[in-house]
Amino acid sequence: MNVQNRLPLEGVRVVEFTHMVMGPTCGMILADLGAEVIKIEPPGGDKTRNLPGLGIGFFRSFNRNKKSVVLDINTEAGHTAAVELIGQCDVMLENFRPGLMEKLGLDYATLSQRYPRLIYVSHKGFLPGPYEKRLALDEVVQMMGGLSYMTGPAGRPLRAGTSVNDIMGGMFGAIGVLAALRERDATGHGQEVQSALFENCVFLSAQHMQQYAMTHEAPPPMPSRVSAWSVYDVFMLAGGEQLFIGAVSDKQFVTLCDVIGCPQLADEPQFANNALRVAVRPELLERLGAVLATQQVAELMPRLEAAGIPYAPIVRPDQLLDDPHLKASGGLVPMQTDDGGTTEVVLLPLMMGGRRPGVRQPLAKVGEHTDEVLAGLKSRAVT
């Protein structure tokens, strides 16, 4: 293969015992970067494939570029095949409930005795400590880790609108794999990597923890916060459309007033600088809101962009499928699905050497690669 087209993790082999979001995210990142990722599914397939409601998109979103092998690891033949396959891989991923892999003899302590070069990644609810045996969900740790408190209005904790900790946990799992591969190059030994939902969420809340440590005042939820900037809010424009506008410097405030047609506002003494404006923020926002209520979003956005004023329309996820920037930047690409259809998928949010790691193969059907992968085992075990 041409060196320019080579992906950084080519030659790395990963076996993945995961479901839902956290573990599959880790595997997808490694697969997108070129690793051969073999997803082990139970007979009938990963139940994540058939989730309803808000879970319906999980499998397609986090399982691309992988091979699918069906094994029943609860049978002797399936377990034997799994152990032998793990020995042919550099990395093993799992994200099952505490104690399950140990019960199956597929925990790191057991496998590392046989395969000392194995890098074993556990995606859990909690790192070792008093909580480690608890079952966790993204929403559980958002409540425990400060995120829901900071997101909702006072007295109304609110989870974030996506699986932030599951996805972030997979990201940290992948970071751990990259570091462990690098360390194995130097030492010849593998290791166990652990990534956990609760610790992810606390990491997200770290800035607020430091805010308290420095001020000795508990930070208020974001909807109740005293903004550091006078103009940093969502405004209602003509026709009921909403637009976020942020003017975070005195120069930007003056420019904003010019753009929306009320330059005299910037000349009033009580609005002379940001500190003064923050002190009378409710009055300022009311007056700006009255002006903006007469303006069309489609007409105002180009003027704000030309003037260098931060702004953002309020966009639903479904509207992103037609986002011109995502399409032009190569971040939204077609993928053949396991049912033979096609869907648009979001790529990793990074560029390497001027290219986006993309979709290399259709989404695997249940057990599509079972014969191919098991043919390389000495036991040639079948389930």
C-alpha positions, 0 to 999 in steps of 0.5 A: 500500500502507498505510504500516504494511504497507510493508516497508523494502526494497520497491523494492530489486531483487536478483539472486541467483546462489547455492546451498547456505546462505550466499548464499541466507541473505543473499537470504532476509533481504533478501526477508523485508524486502521486496526483490524477490529473483530467484534464478537457477537452472541448467537442472534447478534448484538442486541444493540442492533435492534434497540428502539427509540433513542438507542436505534442509532447506536449500532450504526454509529459506533460499529463501522469498519469492524468484522463480525464473528458470532461465538457463544462463549458460554459453551466449551467450544466457543470459549476455547475459540475465544481464548485462542483468538484473543491470543492472536490479537494485540488488544482485547476490549470489553465493557460488561458488568463487574465480575462477568469476565472473571466468571468466564475466565476472560479477565486480565489476570487470567489471560495475561498469564497466558498472553503477557503481551496482551493489552486488555481494556475494561470499560466500566462504570467506576475505577477501583474504589468503593463504587466499583461494584455498582452498575452504572449508566451514563445518566447515573454518573451524570447525576453523581458527577456534577454534570446534571446539576450544572446543566439543568436549572436550579433544582432541576438536574438535567442529563446532557442530550447525548451519551457524553460519558459513554462516548468519552469513555470509549475515547479514553479507552482508545487513548489508553490503547495507544499509550499501552502499544507504545509502552509495549514497544519498549518493554515487550509487556502488555497491561490492563487499561481501565476507563470509567464513566464516573471518572469521565464525568468528574473530569468534565466537572473539574473546572467547576471543582477548581472554581469552588476550590479557588473561590469557596463558593459553589458554582451555580448551574449554568442556566443560573450563572452570572455570565462573564460577558454581557452579550452571551445568550439566545435571542428570539428573532422575527418569525420565532427563530432563535439565534445565539449571539456572543459579544465577548469584548468591548470592540465586539459589542460596538460592532454588534450594535452597528450590525443590528442597526442601533449604534447609539446603544454603544454610546450610552455610559452604562454600556461603556465596558463589559463590567458595566454592561454585566452589572445591567445585563437584564436591561441590556438584553431586553433592549437588544432583544427588542431590536433583534425581534424585528430581524430575520435570521437568514439576513442577520447571520451573514452580516454577523459572520462578515463582522466577526461576531460569534453566532449560532443558529439552534440546530436539531441533529436531523438538520445536521445531515444537510449541513454544508460544512460537514459535507464539504469538509468530508465529515459526513460520508455514506456507509452501506448498512447491514441491511443493504441500504445506505446511511450518512455517518459522522467521521472522527473529528480529526484530520491526519496529514490532510485526510479524514480517516473514513469508512473502509467497508460496509457495516458488518452483518451478524457473523459475516466474518465468522468463517474467515476469522475462525479458519485462522484458529488451530482449534477451528472451534465452532459454536 
